C-alpha cells in the first residue's frame, strides 16, 4: 500500500516521475511565458522570441508574426524577448499600466493554471475522500476516555452529518472546538460520545512548533511505517523491520495495542484493529505495502463525484492553501513545513493506479506552478518582481534618477529581504540543529 499523494510520495523517484517532472516543468514554464506573450500581443507589443529551457535547441520555428519559438534540452526556465527597436511596438514605449500587466501576466498565468488543473481533476475524476472510520484510538486520550473505540463509523460531529472526510472538513478541523458530540455506529449499534479535545503545544520531529487541539484518533486514510512501531502489546519491538513484520503478522485480525512514534516524536500507545486481508502486502516483498501497516476496516481513499461549482470551490481553496504554505516556506532557510503544502487527503496507487498517477501529475504541476509564480514576484534582479520594482522606482523617482540609483535600490531591497530572512529563521536555528542531532543519534543507536 503506497501512500502516493503525500509530498514525499509525489516527489519520490520512480518510472512515473521520470516522465512527470519534465512534463510538469515544460507545462509550467510554457504557461508562465505564454502569460507574458499573450498580454504583449494583446497590447500590440512585438515578441521577438519565446524560449523554453536551456542547452541545445531541440526544436524551433518562426511564426507569421516574426516570433522565434524554441524548445531546449533542459526545461528549467523560460523567457520571452520583447521588441526594443520597433517604434511604438516596443515594450518600453507602453504605458506604465500596460508594462505592469505584461510582467504580472506570467505569475498570474501560473496561478490560473494551478486552479484549472485542480478544477478539471475534481470535476472529471472527483475529490479524494475517505470514509469516516475510526482506525485507531490513543490509550488515555480524550477519545478513549469518552468511550470511542476502533471500528466505529462516524455519522455526525456536533450535529453535522458526516458521510466522508476530505480536505474541506476532517477530524483535524472538527476538533478545533471546546467540546465534541460524536454520533457513530459501533458494532452495529448507535452510540453518542461526548469528548473534550485537549490542546497541545509541542515541537514536531522536523522542528516546527505546533499548537492545536486533538482527541487521539487515527482515521482510515493513515498508514504507519513499520519503522515507527516501538512496542507491540507492551513489549519492545525489534529495531529490525523484518522482525517487526513477523511479530505484527501474528496479531492479524485482532485488536491490539501498538506503541507508535507519534506527532511530537514521542512513543504513544494506540488501540488498533489489524485486518489481515487489508495488510496482505506484508507477505510479499515486491508489494508496495511491504514496509507499512494499515489500520481499520477499509483500505484507502475514493474519488467523490462533485459538480462544477463544488469543483471550482475546492480548486480555489487548494490554490489558496498551497500558496499560503509556500509564502511561509519562502521565509524558511532551514526547512519547509510539508504539512502546509502536501495534499490533505492521501491517495493510494494500488487502489486506482491511473487516477493516483494522474493526481500526482496534477498536484506536482500545481505545486511547481505556484512556486514559479511566487518566486517570480520576489523583487530581485532577473525576476518579474525585480522588473516591477524598477518600474515603480521609475514612476516614483523619475527614469533618470531611478537609473542612477539602480544599484542602491537593488542593494537596499536585498538587505531588506536578508533582514526578513534572518528575523524569520534565527529563532528556529537551535531547534533545527537539535532535531538533526537527534536524528543522527537515533540512527547511530539503531532505533530508526
C-alpha positions as CSV (number, residue, x, y, z in Angstrom):
1,X,0.0,0.0,0.0
2,X,1.7,3.1,-1.3
3,X,0.7,6.5,0.1
4,X,1.4,8.3,-3.1
5,X,-0.2,11.7,-2.6
6,X,1.8,12.9,0.3
7,X,4.5,15.3,-0.7
8,X,7.2,12.6,-0.2
9,X,5.2,10.2,-2.3
10,X,4.6,12.7,-5.0
11,X,8.3,13.6,-5.2
12,X,9.6,10.0,-4.9
13,X,11.9,8.7,-7.7
14,X,10.1,6.1,-9.8
15,X,9.5,5.5,-13.6
16,X,6.4,7.6,-13.4
17,X,8.3,10.6,-12.1
18,X,10.9,10.3,-14.8
19,X,8.1,11.4,-17.2
20,X,6.1,13.6,-14.8
21,X,8.8,16.0,-13.7
22,X,9.9,17.1,-17.2
23,X,6.3,17.3,-18.4
24,X,5.3,19.4,-15.4
25,X,8.3,21.7,-15.8
26,X,7.6,22.3,-19.5
27,X,3.9,22.9,-18.9
28,X,4.6,25.4,-16.0
29,X,7.3,27.4,-17.8
30,X,5.4,27.5,-21.0
31,X,2.3,28.8,-19.4
32,X,4.3,31.4,-17.4
33,X,5.9,32.7,-20.6
34,X,2.7,32.5,-22.5
35,X,1.1,34.8,-19.9
36,X,3.7,37.4,-20.8
37,X,3.4,36.7,-24.6
38,X,-0.4,36.8,-24.6
39,X,-0.6,40.3,-22.9
40,X,2.2,41.6,-25.1
41,X,0.3,40.5,-28.2
42,X,-3.0,42.0,-26.8
43,X,-1.2,45.3,-26.4
44,X,0.5,45.0,-29.9
45,X,4.0,44.7,-28.5
46,X,6.2,42.7,-30.9
47,X,7.6,39.5,-29.4
48,X,11.0,38.5,-30.9
49,X,11.5,35.2,-29.1
50,X,9.6,32.7,-27.0
51,X,12.0,30.2,-25.4
52,X,11.7,27.3,-23.0
53,X,14.7,25.6,-21.4
54,X,18.5,25.8,-21.6
55,X,21.1,23.9,-23.6
56,X,20.9,22.6,-27.1
57,X,17.9,23.6,-29.2
58,X,15.6,20.6,-29.8
59,X,13.0,22.4,-31.9
60,X,12.5,25.9,-33.3
61,X,10.1,27.7,-35.6
62,X,9.4,31.3,-36.6
63,X,5.7,32.1,-36.9
64,X,3.9,34.6,-39.2
65,X,4.2,37.4,-36.6
66,X,8.0,37.1,-36.6
67,X,8.4,35.4,-33.2
68,X,11.0,32.7,-33.0
69,X,9.7,29.7,-30.8
70,X,12.4,27.5,-29.4
71,X,12.5,24.4,-27.2
72,X,15.8,23.5,-25.5
73,X,17.1,20.3,-23.9
74,X,16.8,21.2,-20.2
75,X,13.3,22.6,-19.3
76,X,14.5,24.5,-16.2
77,X,13.5,28.0,-17.2
78,X,12.0,30.2,-20.0
79,X,11.9,33.7,-21.3
80,X,10.0,36.0,-23.7
81,X,12.1,38.6,-25.5
82,X,10.1,41.7,-26.3
83,X,11.0,44.0,-29.2
84,X,13.2,47.0,-28.4
85,X,13.6,48.5,-31.9
86,X,10.1,48.7,-33.5
87,X,8.9,52.2,-32.7
88,X,5.5,52.1,-30.9
89,X,5.6,48.3,-30.7
90,X,8.4,48.2,-28.2
91,X,7.8,47.3,-24.5
92,X,9.5,50.5,-23.3
93,X,7.0,52.7,-25.2
94,X,4.0,51.2,-23.5
95,X,2.2,52.9,-20.6
96,X,3.1,52.1,-17.0
97,X,-0.1,50.1,-16.6
98,X,0.4,48.0,-19.7
99,X,4.0,47.2,-18.8
100,X,3.0,46.3,-15.3
101,X,0.2,44.0,-16.6
102,X,2.5,42.3,-19.1
103,X,5.1,41.5,-16.4
104,X,2.4,40.4,-13.9
105,X,0.7,38.2,-16.5
106,X,3.4,35.5,-16.1
107,X,2.8,34.7,-12.4
108,X,-1.0,35.3,-12.9
109,X,-0.9,32.6,-15.7
110,X,0.8,30.2,-13.3
111,X,-1.8,30.7,-10.6
112,X,-4.6,30.3,-13.1
113,X,-3.0,27.1,-14.4
114,X,-2.9,25.7,-10.9
115,X,-6.7,26.4,-10.4
116,X,-7.6,25.0,-13.9
117,X,-5.7,21.7,-13.3
118,X,-7.3,21.1,-9.9
119,X,-10.8,22.1,-11.2
120,X,-10.5,19.7,-14.2
121,X,-9.4,16.8,-12.0
122,X,-12.0,17.4,-9.3
123,X,-14.8,17.9,-11.9
124,X,-13.9,14.9,-14.0
125,X,-12.5,12.3,-11.6
126,X,-13.7,13.6,-8.2
127,X,-12.4,14.9,-4.9
128,X,-10.1,12.5,-2.9
129,X,-12.0,11.5,0.2
130,X,-12.1,8.8,2.9
131,X,-14.8,7.0,4.8
132,X,-15.1,8.3,8.4
133,X,-14.0,5.1,10.1
134,X,-12.1,5.2,13.4
135,X,-9.0,3.1,12.7
136,X,-7.2,3.6,16.0
137,X,-7.6,5.3,19.4
138,X,-4.8,6.5,21.6
139,X,-4.9,4.9,25.0
140,X,-5.7,7.5,27.7
141,X,-6.5,10.3,25.2
142,X,-9.8,12.2,25.2
143,X,-11.4,10.0,22.6
144,X,-10.6,6.8,24.6
145,X,-11.8,8.5,27.8
146,X,-15.0,9.3,26.0
147,X,-15.6,5.7,25.0
148,X,-14.7,5.9,21.3
149,X,-13.2,2.6,20.0
150,X,-11.6,1.4,16.7
151,X,-14.1,0.3,14.1
152,X,-16.7,2.9,14.8
153,X,-18.2,4.6,11.8
154,X,-18.8,8.3,12.5
155,X,-22.2,9.6,11.3
156,X,-22.2,13.1,12.7
157,X,-20.0,15.6,14.6
158,X,-21.7,18.4,16.6
159,X,-24.8,17.8,14.6
160,X,-23.1,17.9,11.2
161,X,-23.8,14.8,9.2
162,X,-20.6,13.1,8.1
163,X,-20.5,10.9,5.0
164,X,-16.8,11.3,4.3
165,X,-13.7,13.3,5.2
166,X,-11.9,15.4,2.7
167,X,-9.7,18.5,2.6
168,X,-12.6,20.8,3.5
169,X,-13.7,19.0,6.6
170,X,-11.9,16.3,8.6
171,X,-11.2,15.4,12.3
172,X,-8.3,17.9,12.4
173,X,-10.8,20.7,11.7
174,X,-13.6,19.2,13.7
175,X,-11.6,19.1,16.9
176,X,-11.0,22.9,16.9
177,X,-13.8,23.4,19.4
178,X,-14.2,23.1,23.2
179,X,-16.5,20.1,23.1
180,X,-17.4,17.5,20.5
181,X,-20.6,15.4,20.3
182,X,-19.8,12.5,18.0
183,X,-22.6,10.1,16.8
184,X,-21.2,6.8,15.5
185,X,-22.2,3.2,14.6
186,X,-20.1,0.8,16.6
187,X,-20.6,-2.9,16.3
188,X,-24.0,-2.4,14.6
189,X,-25.3,-0.1,17.4
190,X,-25.7,3.6,17.5
191,X,-23.7,5.5,20.2
192,X,-23.1,9.1,21.1
193,X,-19.8,10.2,22.6
194,X,-19.1,13.5,24.4
195,X,-15.5,14.3,24.1
196,X,-13.4,17.3,25.2
197,X,-10.4,17.9,22.9
198,X,-7.1,18.7,24.6
199,X,-4.9,21.5,23.4
200,X,-1.3,20.5,22.8
201,X,1.8,22.6,22.2
202,X,4.9,20.8,21.0
203,X,7.8,20.8,18.6
204,X,7.4,18.2,15.9
205,X,10.2,15.8,14.7
206,X,11.0,18.3,11.9
207,X,11.5,21.2,14.4
208,X,8.2,23.1,13.8
209,X,6.2,24.4,16.7
210,X,2.6,23.1,16.7
211,X,-0.4,24.3,18.6
212,X,-3.7,22.6,18.1
213,X,-6.5,20.6,19.7
214,X,-6.6,16.8,19.4
215,X,-8.6,13.8,20.7
216,X,-6.2,11.0,19.9
217,X,-7.9,9.3,16.9
218,X,-6.4,7.7,13.7
219,X,-8.8,7.7,10.8
220,X,-8.8,5.3,7.9
221,X,-6.6,7.2,5.5
222,X,-3.5,6.8,7.6
223,X,-0.7,4.2,7.2
224,X,2.2,3.7,9.6
225,X,5.7,2.7,8.6
226,X,6.9,-0.5,10.3
227,X,9.9,1.6,11.4
228,X,7.6,3.8,13.5
229,X,6.4,0.9,15.7
230,X,8.2,0.9,19.0
231,X,6.2,-1.6,21.2
232,X,3.8,-4.4,20.4
233,X,1.3,-5.4,23.2
234,X,3.6,-3.7,25.7
235,X,6.8,-5.4,24.6
236,X,9.7,-3.5,23.0
237,X,9.7,-4.0,19.2
238,X,12.9,-5.2,17.5
239,X,14.9,-2.5,15.7
240,X,14.9,-4.8,12.6
241,X,12.0,-4.3,10.2
242,X,11.7,-8.0,9.3
243,X,11.3,-8.9,13.0
244,X,8.6,-6.2,13.4
245,X,6.8,-7.5,10.4
246,X,6.9,-11.1,11.6
247,X,5.6,-10.1,15.0
248,X,2.8,-8.0,13.6
249,X,1.6,-10.8,11.3
250,X,1.0,-12.9,14.5
251,X,-1.7,-10.4,15.6
252,X,-3.6,-10.1,12.3
253,X,-7.4,-9.9,12.6
254,X,-7.1,-8.9,16.3
255,X,-7.4,-5.7,18.3
256,X,-4.0,-4.9,19.9
257,X,-2.1,-2.0,21.4
258,X,0.9,-0.7,19.5
259,X,3.4,1.9,20.7
260,X,3.9,4.2,17.8
261,X,6.3,7.2,17.3
262,X,3.7,10.0,17.4
263,X,3.2,13.5,16.1
264,X,5.8,15.0,18.6
265,X,8.4,12.3,18.3
266,X,7.3,10.6,21.5
267,X,6.0,7.0,21.6
268,X,2.3,6.7,22.4
269,X,0.1,3.6,22.7
270,X,-2.8,3.2,20.2
271,X,-5.6,0.6,20.3
272,X,-5.9,-0.6,16.7
273,X,-7.7,-3.2,14.6
274,X,-5.4,-5.2,12.3
275,X,-7.2,-6.5,9.3
276,X,-5.3,-9.4,7.6
277,X,-6.9,-9.0,4.2
278,X,-6.1,-5.3,4.0
279,X,-2.5,-5.9,5.1
280,X,-1.8,-8.8,2.7
281,X,1.1,-6.8,1.2
282,X,3.2,-7.7,4.3
283,X,3.5,-11.2,2.9
284,X,5.0,-10.1,-0.4
285,X,8.3,-8.3,-0.6
286,X,7.6,-6.9,-4.1
287,X,4.3,-5.3,-3.0
288,X,4.1,-1.5,-2.2
289,X,2.8,-2.1,1.3
290,X,5.6,-4.4,2.4
291,X,7.0,-1.8,4.8
292,X,3.8,-0.2,6.1
293,X,0.8,-1.3,8.2
294,X,-2.8,-0.3,7.7
295,X,-5.4,0.2,10.4
296,X,-9.1,-0.1,10.2
297,X,-11.8,-1.8,8.2
298,X,-11.5,-0.1,4.8
299,X,-8.4,0.4,2.7
300,X,-7.5,3.7,1.1
301,X,-9.4,6.6,-0.4
302,X,-12.1,7.0,-3.0
303,X,-12.9,9.8,-5.5
304,X,-16.2,11.6,-4.7
305,X,-18.1,13.0,-7.7
306,X,-18.8,16.7,-7.4
307,X,-20.5,19.3,-9.7
308,X,-18.6,22.1,-11.5
309,X,-19.4,24.7,-8.8
310,X,-18.1,22.5,-6.0
311,X,-15.1,21.5,-8.1
312,X,-14.3,25.2,-8.5
313,X,-14.7,25.8,-4.8
314,X,-12.3,23.0,-3.9
315,X,-9.8,24.2,-6.6
316,X,-9.8,27.7,-5.3
317,X,-9.4,26.6,-1.7
318,X,-6.5,24.3,-2.6
319,X,-4.7,27.0,-4.5
320,X,-5.1,29.4,-1.6
321,X,-4.0,26.8,1.0
322,X,-0.9,25.8,-1.0
323,X,0.0,29.4,-1.8
324,X,-0.2,30.3,1.8
325,X,2.1,27.4,2.7
326,X,4.6,28.4,0.0
327,X,4.6,32.0,1.2
328,X,5.6,30.8,4.7
329,X,8.1,28.4,3.1
330,X,9.8,31.3,1.2
331,X,10.8,32.8,4.5
332,X,12.3,29.5,5.8
333,X,16.0,29.0,5.2
334,X,16.4,25.7,7.1
335,X,13.4,23.5,6.2
336,X,9.9,23.6,4.7
337,X,6.7,22.7,6.6
338,X,5.4,20.0,4.3
339,X,2.1,19.8,6.2
340,X,1.2,23.2,4.7
341,X,1.7,22.2,1.0
342,X,1.1,18.5,0.7
343,X,-2.4,17.0,-0.3
344,X,-4.8,17.0,2.6
345,X,-6.2,13.5,1.6
346,X,-3.7,10.8,0.8
347,X,-4.3,8.6,-2.2
348,X,-3.1,5.0,-2.8
349,X,-1.8,3.9,-6.1
350,X,-2.7,0.2,-5.6
351,X,-6.4,1.3,-5.3
352,X,-6.7,3.0,-8.7
353,X,-3.2,3.3,-10.3
354,X,-4.3,5.5,-13.3
355,X,-6.2,8.1,-11.2
356,X,-3.5,8.1,-8.5
357,X,-0.7,8.8,-11.0
358,X,-2.9,11.4,-12.7
359,X,-3.5,13.1,-9.4
360,X,0.3,13.1,-8.6
361,X,1.0,14.7,-12.0
362,X,-1.7,17.3,-11.4
363,X,-0.5,18.1,-7.9
364,X,3.1,18.2,-8.9
365,X,2.2,20.7,-11.7
366,X,0.1,22.8,-9.3
367,X,2.9,22.9,-6.8
368,X,5.6,23.8,-9.3
369,X,3.3,26.4,-11.0
370,X,2.6,28.1,-7.7
371,X,6.3,28.0,-6.7
372,X,7.3,29.6,-10.0
373,X,4.6,32.3,-9.6
374,X,5.6,33.3,-6.1
375,X,9.3,33.2,-6.7
376,X,8.9,35.4,-9.7
377,X,7.2,38.0,-7.5
378,X,10.2,38.4,-5.3
379,X,11.7,41.8,-6.1
380,X,15.2,40.8,-7.1
381,X,17.0,41.4,-10.5
382,X,16.2,38.9,-13.2
383,X,12.8,38.0,-11.8
384,X,9.4,39.6,-12.7
385,X,9.4,41.2,-9.2
386,X,12.7,42.9,-10.0
387,X,11.2,44.4,-13.2
388,X,8.2,45.6,-11.3
389,X,10.4,47.1,-8.6
390,X,12.4,49.2,-11.1
391,X,9.2,50.2,-12.9
392,X,7.8,51.6,-9.6
393,X,11.1,53.3,-8.9
394,X,11.0,54.9,-12.4
395,X,7.4,56.0,-11.7
396,X,8.1,57.5,-8.2
397,X,11.7,58.9,-8.7
398,X,11.7,59.6,-12.4
399,X,13.6,57.5,-15.0
400,X,16.9,59.4,-14.9
401,X,17.1,59.4,-11.1
402,X,16.0,55.8,-10.8
403,X,18.5,54.7,-13.4
404,X,21.4,56.4,-11.5
405,X,20.1,54.9,-8.2
406,X,19.5,51.4,-9.6
407,X,22.4,49.9,-7.7
408,X,21.3,51.4,-4.4
409,X,17.7,50.3,-4.9
410,X,18.7,46.7,-5.6
411,X,21.2,46.7,-2.7
412,X,18.6,48.1,-0.2
413,X,16.0,45.6,-1.4
414,X,18.3,42.7,-0.9
415,X,19.3,43.9,2.5
416,X,15.6,44.1,3.5
417,X,15.0,40.6,2.2
418,X,18.0,39.3,4.1
419,X,16.9,41.0,7.3
420,X,13.5,39.4,6.9
421,X,15.1,36.0,6.3
422,X,17.3,36.3,9.4
423,X,14.3,37.5,11.5
424,X,12.2,34.6,10.3
425,X,14.9,31.9,10.9
426,X,17.2,33.0,13.7
427,X,14.9,31.7,16.5
428,X,14.4,28.3,14.9
429,X,18.0,27.5,14.2
430,X,18.9,25.9,17.6
431,X,15.8,23.7,17.4
432,X,16.5,22.7,13.8
433,X,20.1,21.7,14.7
434,X,18.9,19.8,17.7
435,X,16.4,17.9,15.6
436,X,19.2,16.9,13.1
437,X,21.4,15.9,16.0
438,X,18.6,13.7,17.5
439,X,18.0,12.0,14.1
440,X,21.7,11.2,13.7
441,X,21.9,9.9,17.3
442,X,18.8,7.7,16.7
443,X,20.2,6.2,13.5
444,X,23.6,5.5,15.2
445,X,21.7,3.8,18.0
446,X,19.8,1.7,15.5
447,X,16.4,2.9,16.6
448,X,15.2,4.2,13.2
